[in-house]
Amino acid sequence: INSSIKSLQSKKRIKEVPDIQCKGKKRLLAKEFEPSKDITGGVWYDNGRLDTHFIDTLKQVSLKALADQKISTADGILHFLKRVMTEDLSVEQVKEILNNLILEKKIIKVMSNGLGEFASFPIGADCYKLKQREEKVGAMASIPCGVCPRINHCFTDGIISPTTCEYYTKWLDF
């Protein structure tokens, strides 16, 4: 069998295809056929190895697209990627990259309500935006009174008071 395989390979009739699922097994395929993406891993794999450089590049370009556009859908990111990259990607593959960025806490996924910054997106569309950096807060902002919009109406004997304030009570219980 081995000599027959070597003979067919030397005549360029068959080729060996790397299999991402069974790394120890040899997969042979007629030269004129393309292997299934289930076997090769699709665009994420190169010669049976995870193409981390390509994935990292896609993540960086996606972050750049979100930095430029402020908010976008997976289709919008795909359109941006098609302008700067030669690889043919699908919306589902872009969503995989975006979900990876969500897990890395670099972006957030929000649903469009059709208002404000979402005016150009249909209601209910999944949108993506860069995660805002958390700002350091001062000492007064860490207690409820420091950021309360009703602080000017808060009096000891008033309707709004420290004894009736639910936020202050929750903060004290913390």
N, C-alpha and C positions, 0 to 999 in steps of 0.2 A: 504494500500500500504506500509506504513512504517513497519508494522509487517512482511509483506512478504519480504521486503528488509532486515530487521534484521535477519530473519530466513535464507535467502540465504547467508548472510554474515557470520553467525555463522557456517553454513555448509561448508564454504569456496568455494562456487560456484561462487560468484561475489565479486568484490572488488571495492572500491571507488578510482577514479583516479583524482588527482588534475588537474584542467584546468587553464592554464595561461591566456586564453582569457576571460573567464567568471568566475571570482573568486567566485561569489555568488552561482553558480549552482553546483549541485552534478552530477558527471559523474560516472556511474556505468558500469562495464565491466565484462564479464565472466572471471574467474580466469585464464583460459588457454590462453587468448589473451594478446598481448602487445599493449598498447595504441599508437596512432599515435604521431609522434614528433610534429605535429601541435598543439596537445592538451597539451602535457607535456612540450614542449619547448626544447626537445632534450637534448644534453649534457650541455647546458648553464643553465638548471634549475634542482634543486634537490627538490623533493616533492613540486613542485609548486612555489618555491622561486628561484630567480636569484642566482646562485652560484658564488658570487663575488670572493670568495677565489680561486676557481678553475680557473676562468678567469684571476685573477691577477697572479696566478702561471704560467699559459700559457704565459702571456705577459712577465714575467721575464725570463722564459726559452727561449722564442723567442729572447729576447734581448741578452741573453747569446750566443745563436747560431750565431747571427749576429756579436757579438763581436769576436767570435772565427773564423768565416768564412769571415769576412769583408764585403762580399756581397753574397747574395743568392736569390734563387727563393722561391716561396711558397712550391714547392716540396722539396727543400733542407731543409727548416725549418721543414716540416712534417717529413722528414727522421730523423732529429735530435730529434724531439719530440718523435718519436716512440722508439728511443733508451733509453730515460730517463723516459718515462711515460707509464702507462699501459692503459690509455684511448684510445679508437679507434677513431681517428679523420679523417676527409676528408680534401682534399685540400681546398675546399670552406670554411670550418670552420677555417682553418689556415689563409685564406685570410681575414676572418672577424676579427680575432685577429690582423693581420698586419694592416688592415685599421683602427682599433681602435688606434694602436700605431702611425699611420700617423696623425690621428686627434689630438693625444696628443703631436704631434711634437717631437717624440722621434726617428722616423725613416723617411726615404724618399723613395719614389718609383721612380725608374729610368728605362728607357728602354735600353736594351742591344744593343750596336752597333757592338759587336763581336771583339772589339779591346781593348788592354790594360787589365785592370782589368776585362773586360767582355769577354775575349778570350774563356773562358770555357762555355759561355752561348750562345745559338742561337740568331741571330740577331732578334730584336723585342721582345724578352722575357722580361716580367715584373720582375725586380730585386728589391731587398730591401737592404738598407744599413743604418747604424746608421747615424743620423744627426750629422754633425760636430758642435762642439761648436764654437760659434762665438768668435774670439779672439779680445781682446781690441787692438785698433790701436792707434798709436802715432799721434801727431798733424800734422805732414807732410803727413801722409797717408790719412788724412781726406780731403785734397785738391787734385785736379787732378795732379798737378805737382809733388807731393810727391811720387806717384806710377807710373808715366809716364815712359815707356821704352825709349822714345825719348828725355828725358830731356837734354841729352848731345848735341843734335842737335837743341835745341830751342834757338833762338836769337831774339832780338827785330826786326831786319830787315830781318830775315831769312824766309825760306819757312814755317818752323814750328816756330810759335811765339805765345805769349799770345793773340795777337789781332786776329789771325786766328784759334786758338785752339777751336774746338767745345765743348770739354769737359770742358774747363775753362769757356766758355761762359754759358754753361748750369749750371755749379756750381755757377756762379755769379747770374744767374736768380733765383736760388733756394732760 
